Amino acid sequence: MDNSNGVRFQYSDKEKRKFAKLSTELGVEEVARMAGVSKSRLSGWRTRFGFANRLLSKEEREKVARLSLEIGVPAAAEQAGVCGATVVSWRKEFKLSQPREKPAAMKRAAVKRSIVVGPVAAAREFGVSTRTLCVWREDEGVTELPPPRFSDAEKRKYAKLSFELGAEKAASKAGVHTTTIFRWREKFGMNSPARVTSEEEKLHFAQLASSIGRSEAARQAGVIPATITQWRRDFGIAKPRNTPPEYTDEEKRRFAQLAVEIGNAAAAEQAKVSRKRIGAWRKKFQLSAYATLKQRQKFAHLSTKVGLEQAAEKAGVHPSTIVSWRKEFDVRGTPTKRHYTPEERKAALKLCEEMGPTATSRKLGIPIVTLHFWRRRK
């Protein structure tokens, strides 16, 4: 899994256990971000090491169930790192499920609230589905909705402003999507203050984009940036799209054989195609894998010294293939694992008290989850 810096992290079982345990305190989303893995991957670690939410204590399950009555099932499920059905089952376990027949006073309150904040928000507040609330509104004969967020005068103002600042900046100021600005332009007949129609004008703005940028040229022309791109292609100004060269079967076989010797990346660079295409050619000509037991074992053990990426590069396969070979031979270990001396831990903990875990992690290069683990055991 890659983190935001593009660095692939490989964790030992001990480190995975740390993250799984820490997620019960900080939440799945936060720890998954810290570890640079997906939430589903972290949930797998939680299940593997016995920290899954299905093993939460009775008090914790009841706490999440009661929380769902306040903020709704989806929000409570997201916060607990489980699916909505799990929260519903916890509500049933503690007899906290909403009764089928709502009190008349609650129905009227929910309908009244929906006039102010809208049916969706009101349904979330009262713990019912939007469809149920709409039925209640029909029963009460209510059709009124909250007032629109923007008046026609405000929409006109932002539509006009988009010609001065550009559609993207105007949309940012209004807090809406760019397409909304264009819809308001169309509604008030503001397609362009000076509509570009002649070929000379189109050529002018297409050439102007080379010096001031596509977005600014589009703003001055009163069109969207995609239109500028199309004009540049029409006049041959835009760079032609890179198309991979076409090879005969004999040439493909030659590159596939070359990849066996020098690796997919190097062969792909010589052929000026993607590594994926080289892999497909190797598969086509049955040159794709290291079939012998000795070769699979060799690269599985090599990955513990140089890492998955480099081992995969040397083997000419995808990193996931190396992972499957490691499982086949029960190979464990990672070159990124580091052991810290007691003095290093003590100095890091002292710095944590002064700067905080995040700044300390950034300064010393120690994973923040490791710092949290040391602080808990201090």
N, C-alpha and C positions, 0 to 999 in steps of 0.2 A: 504493500500500500504506500502511496506517495503522500508526503505532507505538503504544506503550502510552498515549501522551498524546493520541491522536486526531489527530495532525498528519500530514498527507500529505506524504511526501518524494518529490521528483522529482529524479533524479540525472542528471548529464551522463554521456557515454560515458567521460570521463576518471575520474570518480568511481566509476562501475561497475567500471572496470578495477582501481581501487585496492582495492575490496572483494573482487573476484575473486582478486586476488593475495594479499591479506591472509588469505583463507580457507584458503590452502594452508599457512599457519603456525598459525593459531588454530583452524581447523576450520570447517565449514560452519554448524553450529548456532550457535556463538558469534558469528560475523560476521553471520549473518542477523539475530540478535537486536539487534546493535549498529546495523545498517543499517535496521532496522524493516521488513524484507521477509521473505517466506516462503523456506524452504530451497529449494523448487523454482525460485523466481525467481533466487536466488543461483547455483544450479547452472547455470541458463541463461546467466548472465553468465560463469561459469567456462568453459563450452563456447565461448561466443562469442569470448572473448579469449584462448583457448588455455591456460587453467589447469584444464581438466577433469581428473578423476582418471584418465581413460583415458590421459592424457599424463604420468602420474607416472613418475619415473625407475625403473629396474630395482631399485635398492636400496630405494626407498620401497614398491614393490609387494611385494617379498619381506618387508619388515618387517611390513606389514599381514597378509600370508599367514601368517607365523609367529605373529603376535599372535592370529590366529583359532584357533590350536591351543590357546591358553591360556584365552581368554575366550569362545570360541565364534564362529561365523560371524556371527550377527545383531549381537552387540555390536561386533565388529571392523568390520562394514560400516557401522554407525551412526557409529562414531568416524571412519571414513575418508570418510564422506559418499557412499557408493556403495550399490548394492543387494547383497543376499546372493549373487546369482549371480555378480557380478563378483569377490567375494572367493574364491568356489569356483574360478573360472577361474584366479585368481592362484595358488591352492594347487596346481592341476594344472600350471601353468606352471613352478613350482619343485619339482615332484614331492613336494609336502608333503601330498597327499591321504591320508586315513586308508585303510589297506588294507581290502578287503571283509571278509576273515576276521580278526577280532580275536583276539589271543592269549588263551588260556584264562585266564591270570593276570589280564589286564586285565578280562575279563568278570566274573570273580569279585570283583575289586576294585570295579568299578562297581556290581554288585548289592549288595555289602556296604555301599557308601556310600549307596545309595538307601534302605536301611533307616534311616539316620540323618537324611538331609536330604530324602528324598523322590525319586521317579523324575525329576521335571522338573529339579530342581537338579543331580542326579547326572548326568543326560544332558548338561546344559550343561557340566559340569566335564570330562567324558570325550570331548566333541566328537562325540556321536552324537545321533540323534533320540530323543525320548521313547518312540516306538513300538518302536524297536530295543531300548531298555533294558527295556521291559516284556516283550519276547520272551525276553530273557536271564533275567529274573526267573522266567518260566514254565519255561524250561529247567532252572533251578536249583531249581525247586519252592518259590520264595520268595513268600509272600503278605503278609509283615509290612510295615507302614508305620510311619513315624515317629510318636511319641506326639502326641496332639492338643495344639494350642497352649494351650488353656484346659481346665482340669478342670471337672467339673460344678459344683463348689463355687465356682470363679471365675466361671463363667457366671451362676450364681444371684446372686452378689454384684453383678455389673454390671447384671443385670436389675432387682434391687431398688434399686440406686443410681439407675437411670434415672428412678424416680418422684420422687426428691428433687432431682436436678439437671436432669432432662430427658433425653430419649433422645439428643439431639445431643451434649451434653456428656459423657454416659456413654460414648457411642461413641468420642468423641475420647480419653477417658482410656484406654479399652481398646485403641485403635488399630484399630477395626473400623468397618464401615459401619453407619449407623443401622438399616438393615433387619435386620442381624444381632442388634441389641439387641431389636428387636421379635420376632424368631424365638425368642430365648432366653426372652423374656417368655411367649410362647405355649407353649414347651416345659415351663416350670415352672408354668404356670397363673397367671401374674401379669398378667392383662390390665389390671386397674385396681384400686387399693386401695379405691376407692369409685366403682363404675361408675355413669356418668351414664345414667339411663334415662328420667326424666320430662321432659316438655316444659318445665316451669318451670326445671329445672336446665340444660337446653340453652340456654334463653333467657338465663339468668344468665351462663353462660360466654361466650356470643356477645356480650353487652353488655360483659362484663369485658374482652374483647380490645381494645376501643376505648381503654381507659385503661392497661392493662399490657402490651399487645402480644399478638399471636396465639400466639407460641411459649410464653410464660409461661402464658397461659390454657390452652393445650393440655396443658402439664405438670401444672397443677393439676387438670385434668379427667381426666388419664390417657389422653388420646387424641393422635392425630397432628394437626399444625397444619392439614392439609387438611380434617379433620373440623370444626374450628372455622370454617373458611371456608364450608363447606357449611351449617352451622347459621346463620351470619350471612346467607347468601343465602335460606335457608328463611324466616327471620323478617324479611326485607327490610331488614336493617341494612347489609349490604355495598353499596357503590356499584354501580349498574348498569353493565354493560359498555358501553363506547362503541361504538356501531354507526354506520358511515358512513351519511349520508343517501342516500335513493334518488332518482335523477334520471331524467327522461325523456330520450329521445334528443336532443331539441331543446336541452335544458339542457346535456347533455354536450357537444354541438357548440359551444355558446356558450362553455363553459369551455375547450374545446380551442382555439378561436380566440383566446380571451383569453391563453392560455399562449404563443401565438406572439408576442404583443405584449409581455407582461410577464415571461415565463419560467414554467417548470413550478412552481417553489417558491411563487411569489406566487399563482399560480392555484390551486394545491393548498390554500394557506392560506385563500383566499376560499371555496373549495368545501368545505373541511373534509374533505378526503380526502388520500390519500398521493400523492406525486409520481409513483409508479409507476402509479397509476390514471389520472392526468392523461396520462402518456405513452401508456397503452393507448388512451385516448379519441382522442388526436391520431393514433395509428396507424389507428384504426378509421375516422376521417373523413379520412384521407390528409392530415393536417396535421403530420406527425411530423418531417420533416427539411428542411434547407436544401439543396434539390436543385441550385441553381446552382453552377457552378464558382467564381464570384467570392465567394459567401458562405462556402463551405467553406474557401477559401484565407484569407479575412479572419479567421475564428475560429481557424484553425490558427496564423497569425502572432500573433494576439492572446494566445494561450496562453503565448508566450515572454515576454510582458511582465507578465501578471497571474496566470499559473499555470493549470493544467488546470481546477481547481474553478471559478474565477471565469469563465473562458472558457465552460465548459460551462453555467454558470448563465445567462450572457448569451445563449447560443445556444439554451437550453432543451432541451439534450440531455444524455446521460450522459457523464461524463469519458472513458469508453472510446471514444465516438464521436469526441471531439476527438483522441484518440490515433491513430485510424485516418485522420483528416484530415491529421494531422501526417506520417504515413507516406506518404500520397498525394502530398503536396507536398514531401517530404523536408525538413521543418522541424525544426530542432534548436535547443537552448538552453532555459534555465530561469531564471526570475527569482530562484530561491533560491541560485544560484551566487555565490560570493564569492571575491575574490582578496585574499590577505594580503600585507602588505609584509614585507621581510626583518626589520625591527625587531619586527613583531608575532610572526613565527615564532620569533625569538630569545628574546623575552620568554616566549612560551608554552613553549618547550623548557626554559627555566630553571625555570619554575614546575612543569613535569613532574618535574624532578629532586627538587623539594621536596615536592610534594603527590601525585605520581603522575598518570597519564593520566586516570583516571576523574574525580578531583576537579577537575583542570584543565579538562577538557571541560565539566563542569557549571558551573564558575565563569566561564569565558570564552565559553561557547557555541560552541566549536569542536568539530566532530564528532571522536569519539575515533579513528576510523580515520585522519583527517588527521594527528592527533598521532602515531600510530604510524608513519605514512609519513614524517613529518619526522624522527622519531628514527632511523629506519633509514638515512636519507640524510645524517645529520649526520656 
